Amino acid sequence: MLGGLLVMSTINVLREARRVAAVSLETSPEKPASLHSINSKIAEWIKRLGEVWVEGQITQINARTGAGQAYLGLRDLEKNASAQVVTTSATIAGLNPSLSEGDRVVLLIKPEYWINSGRLQLRAREIRAVGLGDLLARVERLKQELSNEGLFARERKKPLPFLPKRIGLICGRDSAAERDVIENAVRRWPGIEFELRQVAVQGQTAATAVTEALRELDAMPEVDVIVITRGGGSVEDLLPFSDEQLVRAVASAKTPIVSAIGHEQDAPLLDYVADVRASTPTDAAMRIVPDLEEQFELVRGLRDRSLRAVSGRLDREQSQIQRWAAHPGLADPSALIATELQQIKDSRIRFAKSLAHHLQLASEKVVSLKAQLRTVSPAATLDRGYAIVLNQTHHVIRASAEVSQGELLTLRLADGQVPVTVNEGTQ
């Protein structure tokens, strides 16, 4: 969009020019510069600015009949800045429709500085009235740009709290929109608290005022949701709510934002970037605050359903208990115990019989193994009259060649040992 600010005010131009002149000139109390040299430096600096397009609002028109020049009062669209612009009477007369105070215009201006008088003036060589169509076209282009940046994306939307502790309300002073939001919210939930910011919601300062109020409320941790509202109006009246600065401030806010601008058919850019879009101020109040009576009715309904569910569950459990109580086993519990006791007795008898049988088999097996061991035992062999011959190192003698004359041997018998000596002639 075209620049909405003037290049700078006359005072700022003079201050900047003096700064540049001071830098470029070497001066001192003993060697001061002349006023003419200073003015010349300022003129040179201003001349380098060239022609620029600026946008503003006409506050005054002074075009004398028959005079060659006309003077216009120009005010910035957003900031507190104004300047006087000079142009030709022919330029004013050639505009169609004719220029009037309050009109929004775009001017091609060139700063001029008079060295002799030290006077600065802004001369407009071309003036173009900004009509409603131009403004709407700008809004549409801005809408497309912001959409491409993702500022309108659904995933950016923040959910509203179920019951906010404090509601930030930005509205006009003593406006119907303010009363609609507060009265309907209090009616739905008595005792709800508001943090009110009454600002201009129409005119050149509206966008800046609403933006500042929004940032102030967003910085307050006790504010859970912010409502921006005004009543209906013309398309021109709602243009401040399509301001880029305001839209970006809403997009960057940490607090959920509700837009309640105009009526259902109105659609400023604020509606697209806000977390919730309300068609009217009354609709905004209904969206941000639950209805106390509805909540009471909901609680009563939940309580009734809970009681019915608990009663039904108790009835079902009671019936189940009654069915269990009618069961023969529960009617005579001793029968169940007697059956179990008989099973235990039968199990003990079977266990005793099985144990005795296994013990008998084990005993018979032990006797058989004992007899087998005695059969192959060396002691049994000695009982039959045999002996084992051992040398002095207790090794068994198996052949006669293993002994010598006079060697001491030991005979191991069944009942003991007998020492013997090998005599002469023994083979």
Beta strands, then each sheet from edge to edge (+ up, - down):
strand 1: 52-62
strand 2: 69-75
strand 3: 82-88
strand 4: 104-114
strand 5: 119-129
strand 6: 166-171
strand 7: 193-198
strand 8: 225-230
strand 9: 257-261
strand 10: 276-277
strand 11: 388-390
strand 12: 408-412
strand 13: 417-421
sheet 1: 1+ 2- 3+ 5+ 4- 1+
sheet 2: 7+ 6+ 8+ 9+ 10+
sheet 3: 11+ 12- 13+
end
